[in-house]
């Protein structure tokens, strides 16, 4: 999106899309595995209800994170040797 001054918005710069609550609830209801979860672009934490002690939540844009357990980094820099369920 470009704002009224012709500038690229913050959300466009990061390619951000924030999942609507209705879709989050539907996705969460479909999860059967309670194992280790990787959320590579957690944003403001819409899927945090699925988080457990072994989960890894990552977000590149520190301005949207409100959880101290979220790793602020580029997902592509995360250790590819890690295993998730």
C-alpha positions, 0 to 999 in steps of 0.5 A, a space after each residue: 500500500 502506498 500512503 497519501 504522500 506516495 510513500 510505501 507503508 510499513 506493512 508493505 515494506 515488510 509484506 505484512 498480512 495480519 490474519 483475521 481473528 475468524 480465520 485464526 479461530 478456524 485454523 486453531 480448531 483444526 490443529 490436532 498435533 500438540 507437539 513442537 510448533 514453529 511460527 515463522 512470522 508471528 506478527 502480533 501473536 494471533 496464533 499464540 493460543 497454540 504456543 507451548 513451552 517448546 514452540 518457536 515464534 519468530 518475527 522480523 518486525 520488532 514494532 509489532 511484537 508484544 511477547 518477550 518469548 518471540 525471537 526478533 530475527 529473519 526466519 531464514 536465518 533460523 537454524 534449519 537443523 531444528 525439528 518441529 512436529 
